[in-house]
Amino acid sequence: MTDIFTASNGVTVTIEHDGYLIATTDDGMCHATGGADLGIQALREYFTAERDQELGRWRDEETGLLVYQINDVPDTVFVFDETYADHGTWTREEVGPTVVGFGAPIAERFFAAHPEPKPWHNAQPGEAWAVALGSNAPDPVLVVNHERRPMFQYGSDQNGPERIETYNANITHAERIWPTGADDE
């Protein structure tokens, strides 16, 4: 890449002798600067992350490899190396600590960062569920709308009802008790 880059919008980006990145327009107005090595690297990473999110892909922090979730098969991913064009396709069930093959550890990290949705993640206000936290026995709870999102609400004390998110990581098991499957129809 040359020392001067002109973006499609006409903004010129230069890296000065002191390592600063400067973006200017035709009229000389400065619109962005980035300090020497750290600032420029941070800007690169920011725009890479922004583009990854825009394209719906996940980038492994350790290797930089890309993971694309296959739309019509949610538990299958495509791992891709942009540099060498290596790739591999993996399912949630295939990966594990002893599995070898291109991208297997990256697919495993992706699935760890994106766990399978649990049935209680879709709990709706007005339903009753039996919810187990950790190794405790399930308690009956009501699903309520709190601050515009569904939450499990437990009994009340002097401070009012206790609420937890339906996505709370401490929930080990939950089962809808009302309405029952027959009540849905």
MOKA-V340223 format. One record per residue. RES is the residue in one small letter. OMEGA is omega in radians with two decimals (* if undefined). Layout:
((RES,OMEGA) (RES,OMEGA))
//
This chain:
((m,-3.13) (t,3.11) (d,3.13) (i,3.13) (f,3.09) (t,-3.13) (a,-3.10) (s,3.13) (n,3.10) (g,3.12) (v,3.14) (t,3.11) (v,3.11) (t,3.01) (i,-3.08) (e,-3.13) (h,3.13) (d,3.07) (g,3.14) (y,3.04) (l,-3.11) (i,3.09) (a,-3.11) (t,3.07) (t,-3.13) (d,-3.11) (d,3.07) (g,-3.14) (m,3.12) (c,-3.10) (h,-3.14) (a,3.02) (t,3.07) (g,-3.09) (g,-3.12) (a,-3.00) (d,-3.07) (l,-3.12) (g,-3.14) (i,3.13) (q,3.12) (a,3.11) (l,3.11) (r,-3.12) (e,3.12) (y,-3.09) (f,3.04) (t,3.13) (a,3.12) (e,-3.14) (r,3.08) (d,-3.14) (q,3.13) (e,-3.11) (l,3.10) (g,3.13) (r,-3.13) (w,-3.13) (r,3.10) (d,-3.08) (e,-3.07) (e,-3.03) (t,-3.07) (g,3.13) (l,-3.11) (l,3.06) (v,3.07) (y,3.06) (q,-3.12) (i,-2.97) (n,-3.05) (d,3.08) (v,-2.96) (p,3.14) (d,3.10) (t,3.14) (v,3.08) (f,3.14) (v,-3.01) (f,3.05) (d,-3.10) (e,-3.06) (t,-3.03) (y,-3.14) (a,3.01) (d,-3.13) (h,3.08) (g,3.11) (t,-3.05) (w,3.01) (t,3.12) (r,-3.09) (e,-3.08) (e,-2.99) (v,3.12) (g,-3.03) (p,-3.11) (t,-3.10) (v,3.09) (v,-3.13) (g,-3.06) (f,3.04) (g,-3.10) (a,3.13) (p,3.14) (i,3.08) (a,3.12) (e,3.10) (r,3.10) (f,-3.12) (f,3.07) (a,3.14) (a,-3.12) (h,-3.09) (p,3.10) (e,3.08) (p,3.11) (k,-3.12) (p,-3.10) (w,3.08) (h,-3.13) (n,3.12) (a,-3.07) (q,3.10) (p,-3.13) (g,3.11) (e,3.02) (a,-3.11) (w,2.94) (a,-3.01) (v,3.08) (a,3.06) (l,-3.12) (g,-3.13) (s,3.13) (n,3.07) (a,-3.14) (p,3.04) (d,3.06) (p,3.14) (v,3.11) (l,3.06) (v,-3.12) (v,2.99) (n,3.12) (h,-3.10) (e,3.07) (r,3.03) (r,-3.14) (p,3.10) (m,3.01) (f,-3.12) (q,3.13) (y,3.12) (g,-3.07) (s,2.93) (d,-3.10) (q,3.14) (n,-3.11) (g,-3.08) (p,3.06) (e,-3.13) (r,3.01) (i,3.11) (e,3.08) (t,3.11) (y,-3.09) (n,-3.08) (a,-3.14) (n,3.10) (i,-3.13) (t,3.12) (h,3.04) (a,-3.13) (e,3.12) (r,3.13) (i,3.03) (w,-0.08) (p,3.11) (t,-3.13) (g,3.13) (a,-3.13) (d,-3.09) (d,-3.04) (e,*))
//
